[in-house]
Amino acid sequence: MNMDVISQEILWTALKWGMTLALLLYIGFALVVLRQVTMMTDTLDVGFEKPVRFLAYVHLLFAIITFLSAFLLL
Amino acid sequence: MGCMPEVYNSHTKPKKSIIKEQKVREKRLDAILSDKSLEFKKKSKNPLTAFGYFPRKADFETKDKEEHVILLLRKHPITNARWIIASLILIMLPTVILFLPTINAIPERFMVVGILGWYMFILAYIIENFLSWFFNVNIITDERIVDIDFHNLVYKEISDAKLDRIQDVTLQMGGAIRLFFNFGDVIVQTAAETPNIDFHAIPNPDKVVKILQDLLLEEEQEKLDGRVR
């Protein structure tokens, strides 16, 4: 019974750090998306660049919020 | 002192005359594309259109100052249906999972972070698919055809061919959905470095071919008249 509790605790701790690390890496991906959007808008300008850039910033902000919530809540 | 404005004028054209020049050229191009059946002859103002005829704003990296964009083409909007439906299903999935009895075994804090991560993943999926549709375009100008492709996150490919290098234009249209929504492929064979420039799943492919033919005729006429730029 005691062993079960310990192994469960190890599982959740491993999951916590795994998720936190994955979300940290995801922020890197969100930055790549932002860079990609900048490259795309530099290549083609049709008058819809601001909303597209805004979307990429929202995505980056979402990634940072999710990482912080994982870091603080878990 | 009196010479100064003259020197200044010789280097910078007054803005009004540039606009007038552009309008004259646009009118001439419009006259070339003289098919009265072209119902889309209205100038396109919507930046999200898949068939932009004389789009109000369309600049691309390799565009010349004097070059005019006649058509800006994207894949038909219906080609986005698959990822839009998939996104809607993915958005609703957590509400279904929350009703499963085994979900109680997961601590609440993990659930909160898991759901946030899930929606972040969906947002990324939507953004990637939208960007792919929005920025992968085909452009027809009065001088050439341009194909702009973004294959993944960091790779882009811009291929172009001058109109006088075009050898053959093929229209491919088949399947019930394509016929119903009137979209298809236009394959342009060229004598340029890129042998084929493909316009995939574009709306009104027959009209695109017609415009290309008109422009090719005009290009030949320009050559005969010695008006080649």
Interface residues (C-beta under 8 A of the other chain):
Chain A: W12 L15 K16 M19 L23 Y26 F29 A30 V32 V33 R35 Q36 V37 M39 M40 D42 T43 L44 D45 V46 G47 F48 V52 L55 A56 V58 H59 F62 A63 I65 T66 S69 A70 L73 L74
Chain B: P47 L48 G52 P55 R56 K57 A58 D59 F60 E61 L72 P107 R109 F110 V112 V113 G114 L116 G117 Y119 M120 L123 A124 I127 E128 F130 L131 F134 F135 V137 I148 F150 L153 V154 K156 I158
